Amino acid sequence: MDNTFTSYKMEDRSYVSYIKREIHNRVTRARFGAHKIGQIDIIVSEMTSNIIKHAGGGELLVRVRTDDDSPVVEVISIDNGPGMTDTTRMLRDGVSTTRTLGQGLGAVSRLSDLSQLYSIPKWGTIHYSMVKGTPDSSFIPEKKPIEIRALCVNKPREEVCGDGFSIKRNLPEMTIFFADGLGHGVHARAAVEAASEIFLETSEKDPVGVIRALHQNIRKTRGLVGVVAVADHRQREWRICGVGNIITRIYSGVGHRNYMSYNGTIGLTIPNAMNISTYPMETNQHLVMCSDGIQTRWDMSRYPAILKYDNIMLAAAIYKDYARGTDDASVIIAKVA
């Protein structure tokens, strides 16, 4: 199991049974208990049904991973349907817009360890569900100085994602490495995995030194583009260096500053001279990085009140509106607590 979301496009009802069976098999292989598998089956059934019934089609993103040796499944439904004006009301049992029992959204919320619903009229809806394999259903997200949320989706018809990220937490610093292997598929993935190993092992601490270490040690791969961002809690600053076409923005509210990476390809050719860019770190700030599978002109101001939600919802909204559909697409968000 890895951190990549698998995309299931739903354009008609005939595909729903295949999706439900596929996800059921995945969570079974991940060794969820029978009770949890039953809950996940209901969640997937309700979410797929809502996509078809209310929006006429959409996309389901599914990730199965481990957290503290426990399996975790995350499901995100995305559609471009009519949307909702009052999501809180729609979560109540008995409320429906299609003369059904109106219990589906409430059921997803009750059966999930974490569930969120975001919708804008005439834009569509994003529905998120997370279920842990542990029997304790009273899940409370752990508060960290910087919370990381990532949405990595492989190119359609590819089995692996050529984007990836790694994190090192060495207080008072945290270092994020985000990479996009050249092209897509298994060779792009191999380049990212090789670079991640070097990143985790290197003693280099500043972003320029890390990128040079990566460059020297992944020459046998096809290469990649990437960004290294250090969050220094003591100095209250970000230190960033990147090579290639990763989009990096630092948001304070809806205003933002762009970081411009150097031209080149790590593992093939990088500039002889590179400098670290420094930005002040602020409470509730968001560092957002996107691979080139995401269009560059995305605008966070399009999503009213989305910062009140878990940042996986913001990542999904950017993916919904700006994924090119011709490459791996990834959004990494780091929020300063």
VENQUISUL-V359055 format. One line per field, one symbol per residue. ss: DSSP state (h for helix, s for strand, l for the rest). psi: psi as a letter, one per 40 degrees, with the letter a starting at -180 (. if undefined). burial: # if it has 9 or more other ideal C-beta (glycine too) atoms within 8 Angstrom, else .. A space follows every 50 residues. Layout:
BEGIN
ss=???
psi=???
burial=???
END
This chain:
BEGIN
ss=llllssssssllhhhhhhhhhhhhhhhhhllllhhhhhhhhhhhhhhhhh hhhhhllssssssssssllsssssssssslllllllhhhhllllllllll lllhhhhhhhhllssssssslllssssssssslllllllllllllsssss ssslllllllllssssssssllsssssssssllllhhhhhhhhhhhhhhh hlllllhhhhhhhhhhhllllllsssssssssllllssssssslllssss ssllsssssllsllssllslllllllsssslllllssssslllslllllh hhlllhhhllhhhhhhhhhhhhslllllssssssssl
psi=haehhhhhhheiddeddddddddddddddefiiddddddddddddddddd ddddeeiaihhhhhaihfehihhhhhhhifaeaidgdddeehiehieffa dfedddddddeidhhihhihhedaihhhhhhieieheghhhhhidhhhhh hhhiiheieiheiiiihhhgheihhhhhihihbiaddddddddddddddd dieididdddddddddefdeieiiiihhhhhhddefihhihihafhhhih hhbeiihihhiiiahhechiidhiihhhiihiheihhhhhieehiefihd eeghedeeiieddddddddddehdeeiihihhhhhh.
burial=...#####.#....##..##.###.###.#.#...##.############ ##.##.#########....##########.#.##..#..###........ .#.######.##.#######...##########.....#......##### #####..#.########.....##########.##.##########.##. .#...##########..#..#############...########.##### #....#..#.##.####..#...#.#..#.#..###########...#.# ..#..#..############.###..###########
END
